[in-house]
Amino acid sequence: MKALLITILLFTAAILVYDRFITPAGKRFVFENPPLDLPERESGHVHTTPVPRPPSHLHSSSPAPTNGGFVPPQIEPLESLTKNWTVFPPATFPRQIKLSKPVQLRMAGGSSTLPAGATAFAVGAQANVLIIAPTQTALARGQAFVHDTDMPAQVRESYERWKKGRVEMALAAWRKRQSTEGAPAAMPHAVDATGAPKRNADGSYDLLLASMKSGQVTDIKSGKIQRWGAPQARTIDNQPTWAVSVFYETMAFCGPLDTEAQAHVRDGRVVRWIYPGSGEPVP
């Protein structure tokens, strides 16, 4: 029995020696623990691998200032604007698209199929399902998921152009404001005794038109204004202020879009333009 135990011990020791010194790394059974990565020392300095830091934009909810103080406008991601491709402004349709999967069309006299690769028209949408027609005037209708067409690629291309244009427009407006001295000049003759801007016969306001002409706001074009709101007395910045809404057509990521801007009037001048829904400045 004692001889058997000694034999087992010798056999085990032989296996351990073979595993430690002869077996290639990666195939060992016992001595496979990797060596510790100790920092190398050279000339008294410790060299370590730097820990990568997350991109700075992940920690900031607003764009970083550029060009000596200009802050680009905050623009929602496309997925947020479309609510993950389930909501599209009316200006999106009709739109010519290309199908990546066959679509069955139904009509009063029967049905037909548009093959994958065919072009068709998206004439509307229900959530993430597009209503498909072979032409803009055809009565036949079919359905296709948004991502079974090239519509996302089309809309994304339009969105990128629109986003770039919004930043450029905001930068141009900022530069124009910086080139003038202080706030726009007051126009006492353009307001009444209460400080509200005087309204013209066509509903417009000379004070607001002068602000637009001076470049205080660039997104609102006089030819695109649909109607002017009435002055509303407000308290803004703890000061009495007149808020005047302007309803106009602007260019959105998918095409023309009706929107509202609001001018804040105080002491005979327009102190700012904002979007009333978000409070963000109008470029």
Secondary structure, DSSP 8 states (H G I E B T S, - for coil): -HHHHHHHHHHHHHHHHHHHHTS-TTS-SSS--------EEETTEEE--------GGGG-SS---BTTTB-------HHHHTTTTT---GGG-SEEEEBSS-EEEEETTEEEEE-TT-EEEEEEEETTEEEEESSSS---BEEEEGGGBSHHHHHHHHHHHHHHHHHHHHHHHHHHHHHSSSS----GGGB-TTS-B-B-TTS-BHHHHHHHHHTS-SS--GGGEEEE---EEEEETTEEEEEEEEEEEEEETTEEEEEEEEEEEETTEEEEEE-TTT--B--
